[in-house]
């Protein structure tokens, strides 16, 4: 998310990162445009990511509704992560079309106040869910005695309240984005045409250099990236360490029991299977956090540089902003792939959905062939 004041904005503020301040004609002249080949490649990749994110996340929350094993609290959080990714990716085509084909905002006042702030909400939901999954795994593995045992299911009261709290907190944190995003109209002195810009116009703080816009930007960086990454890293580090100790103790106790009784305990296979599934889920969650960290770090760095007007005169700055903005959308497409590749329950649920779609298509083809055959017979009888 990004805010631009009318003083520095001379083009449309649609992308979170591509709207750059132009304080002088020198900066405009020294800014190197994106090569046409790179533009085509970037837009094609955007299309691939959009389609993959739409289909993949649709499969995720559809699988959660069709499979009871995917309705535990942890899977409920992942389902909400997929919903957040699905909602946020819906706004990408509007922003790309407006940015590439039109220098001004073309969608009116409502979408101006809705698209970018809603993407801020979805981004906050994403980071909050990463933290919630890490906390849930921590209490279910490391601190079993303190686990909220009354919320093992997505539809339980506490589970519902946690998910509701995540979304409400995200909306509250995004309220300044909704409040101060405005559609500003200008009349060109040369052509006399009316142009509109969708920007965030925060109130000034008098003579203070760092105004409310900068304060809100730092707040978003802290709450939407630095704090969630720090909490998730610490919790997953503790979880992985605990699992290694538990596995070492299990092996030692297994060897002692087998040496005394001459055979493995009856529940050894069940315990091993449960530990394996838990490890797979933890591995999947860690991979998702790593993808988020890698894809969002360049964006956050460029975002802060832009907000405080550092390095923006570099000729390649605008090209870099477009690249890092594209990277922020990769997790929307990669997350469903991770679910299907690293979690057996999601993999089986995805296969069932694909089989169901295939069977539906086959039935439609059979019905079409039957109807064609019947119409052909009627035609022959009439003749």
N, C-alpha and C positions, 0 to 999 in steps of 0.2 A: 504494500500500500504506500502511496506517496501523495504528498500535498504540495501544491504549487500556488504561489500568489500571483495575482494579475500583473504585478510589476515585472516578474521574471518569466512569465508564460507568454510565448508568442505562437505556440501551436497547441493542438488539442491534448488535454490531459486524459488520455484513455488508458494507456498502459501504466502499470505501477512503476515502471522504471524508464520508459522511453521518453517521457516528457522531461526535457532538460532545460535548465535556465539559460537564457541567452541574454547576457548583460551588455553585449556590444557587437558591432558588426564584425569585428575581428574574429570573435569566437565562432560566428556563423560561417565565415569564410574558411577558417582553418579546420572546421569539422568535416572529416572525410565521410562521404556517403557510403552506405553499404553496397558492395558490389552486387550487380543483378543476379549472378549465379548463386551467391550466398543468400540473397533474399528468396529466390525460388526454392532453394534447399531448405531454408528455415520454415517457409510456409508449408512445404510438403510434409516435413517432419511434424509440424504443428497439426496437420490434418491426420497423420498416422496416430499421434498421441491422443488426439480428440476422439477418434473412432475407438481406439483401444481402451481408453478410459471409460467411455460410455458403455461399451459392451461388457468390459471386465467388472466394473462396479455394479452394473445391473445384475450380472450373474451373482455377485457376492450377496446383495441384500435379497435377491430372489431365493438363493440357496438357504439363507437364514430362515425365511418364512416356510420353506418346504421341508426342512430337515430339523427334527427336534434336538438332535445332538449339537446343533449350531445355535442353540438358544440359551446357553449358559452365559454368565455375565461377561466373561472375557470375549466370547464371540459376539455378544451384543454390542460391545464397544467397537469391535472391528466392523460390524454392520453399520454403525453410526459413522465410522470413519469413511466407509464406502459411500454413504449417503452424502456426507460433506464433500467428498471428492467429486461426486456426480453433479451436485448442485453448482459447485464452483466452476467446473469445466464447461457448463452450459453458457457461461458468459463470454468464453474465449472467442467464439466466432464473431460476436458483435464487436468486440474490441479490435480484433485483427482487421476486419473489414473496414471499420472506421479509421483505423490508423494508417492502413496501406492505401486506401482509395480516397480518403477525404481528410483534409487538414483540420476540419472543425468537427464539433459534435453534431451528429445527425439524428439521434434517437429521442430527443425531447427531454423534458424536465424529469419525468418519472424515472426513466431508465438511468438518467444521470445520477440521481440520488439512490438508485437501487443496486446497480451492477457492481461497481467497485466496493462499496461498503459491505455488500453481501459476501464478496470474496474475502474481505477482511474477517467477517464472521466465520466463514468456512476455514480459513487459515488458523484462527484461534481454536476452533473446535478440533482441528487436526492435532495441534500441539497438546491441547488438553487431554485428548484421548490417548496420545502416546504416554503421557504421564500417568493417566488412570490405569492403563494396561500394566505399566511397570509397577504401580502401587498394588494393584490386584495380584500380580504374580508374586510380589514380595511377601504379602500377607498370606498367600496361599501356600508358599513354599518355605520361606524363612521363618515367619512368625505365625505358625498354624494356630496357636492357642488364641491369638488376637484376631483371627480372621472373622469377617462379618458373615457368619455362617447362614444368616437369614436372607442373604442376597445372592444365592448361587444361580438364580434364574433371571433371565432378562425381564420377565414380566412381574417379578417380585417388587414389593413396594420400595425397598431400599435401592434395588437396581434401577428402577424407573427414576427415583429421585436423583441418583448420581448422574444419569444421562441427562435429565432435565437441567440439573445444575450446570453441567458442562455447556449446554447450549445457551442457557440464560447468562452465564458469565461471559461467554463470547459476544453475545448481543450487547451486553452492558459496556464491555470494553470497546465495542465498535460504534457506540452511540455518537461520539464526536465526529466520526467519519460520515454517519448519516446526517448529523445536524449541520455540519459546516460545508458539505459538498453542495455546490450551487451551479446553476446554469447562468453564465455571464454572457451578455450580448454586447458586441462591439459593432460599430459602423466603420467600414474601411474608408479612409480619407481619399484614397485614389479612385477606387471603383464605386464607392457609395453603397456597396453591398453589406447586408447585415450578416455577421458571423457570430457563432456561439461557441463557447468553451465550457467544458465540464471540469471544474477545478474545486479544490478545497480551500475555502477562504476563512481562515481563522482570525479571530479578533487580535489586534495588536496589543503589545504590553508596554506601550509608551516608548521610552528610549532604550529599553532593554533589547540587546541584539538578538538573543536567543528567545524567540517568542513562543506562543502556545503550540504552534505547528512543530517546532523542534522538540519541545517537551513531549508532545504526543508521539513523535517519531521514536524518540529514545525509549519511551514507555512501551511502545509496540515491539521494539527490538528486544527489550528485556523480557517482556511477558510472553512474546510469541516465538522467541528463539533461544535466548541465552538461558533463561531459567528452566524451561522444559528440557532442553538438551542436558543441562547440568544434573537435574534431578533424575532423568532417565539413565544417564551414564552411571551415576553413583548406585542406583538401585539395581541395575542389571549387573554391575560389577559385583555387588554383594550376592545377588542370586546365583551367578555363575560360580563364584567361590564356594557358596553353600552346596551347590549341586556336586561339585567336585569332591568336597569333603564327604557328602552323603554317599556318593558312589564308592569312594575309598573304604568307608566304614562297611557298606553293604558287601563289598567283595571280601573284606577281612572276616566279617561275621559268617558269610556263606562258606568260606573255606573252613572255618572252625566247625560249623554244623555238619558239613559234608565229611570232615575227618572223624567226628564223633559218631555220627549215625550211618555213615557210608553212603548217603544219598542226599540229593538236593531237597530242600523243603518244598511242600506242596504249593505254597503261594509264591514260589520264586519266580515262575514265569509271569504270573499276574503282576507282581511288583516290578519286574523288569519291563513289561509292556507299558505299565503306567509311567514309569520313569522315562522310557523312550519317547512316549507321546508328549510328556511334559517338556523334555529337552527339545523336541522338534518345535513345539510352540514357542519356547523361549528363543530358540535360534531364529525363527521366523520374525518374532517381534524385534529382536536386535537388528536383523537385516533391514527391516522397515525403518527403524530409527537411523541407521547408518545412511540409507538412501536419502532420507529427509535431511540429515546433517550435511551430506555432500552436495546435494542439489540446492539447498537453501543458503549455504555459507557464502558463495560468490554474490548472490543477490543481496544478502544483508550487508556485505562489505560495500558494494556499489551503492546501495540504498543510503547508507550513512554518509558516504563520500558526497553523494549528491545533495543530501539534506543540508550539510554544512559547507557546501560549495568548495570542496577540495578535489582537485584533479579534473574538473569538468571541462577545462580548456584543452585537455589532451585531445588531439584530433580523432583518436579511435574510441573515445569514451562512449559515443552514441552506439557504435557497433557492439561494444562490449555489453552495454545495457540490454540490448536486444537478445544477445546470446544468453546472458544469465537469467533474463526473464523467461526464456524458453526452458531453461533447466528447472525452474521452479515447478513446471507442469509435468515433468517426467514421473514423479512419484504417483500421480493420479493414474498413470497407465501401468507402472511397474508394480504397484502394491497388489492388485488382483493376481498378477502373474506369480508373485511370491506366495500368496495364499494357496493357489492351486499346486505350486511346485513343492511347497514345504509343509503343507498340512494335509494329512490323509483324508480328513473329513471334508474339507473343501474340494479336494481333488475328486472324491467320489460324488459329491453333490454336483460339481460342474459336469462330470460325465453323464449324470442322470438328466440334467437340464438339456445337454446337447442331444442325448438319445430321445428325449421327449420332443424336442424341436424337429429332429429328423423323422420321428414317427408321425408327427403332425403333418409334415410336408409330404410324406409318402401317402398318407390317407387323402390329402387334398388332391394329389396326382391321380390316385385311384378313382376318386369321385369324379374328377374331370374326365378321365378316360371312359368311365361308365356313362357319364352324361353324353359324351360325344358319340359313344356306341349306340345309345338309345336314340339320339337324334338322327343318326345315320339310318337306323332300322325304320324309324317313322317315315323318313324321306323315301326309302325304298318301297314301303308299303303304299305310300301315296302315289308313287309312280306306277 
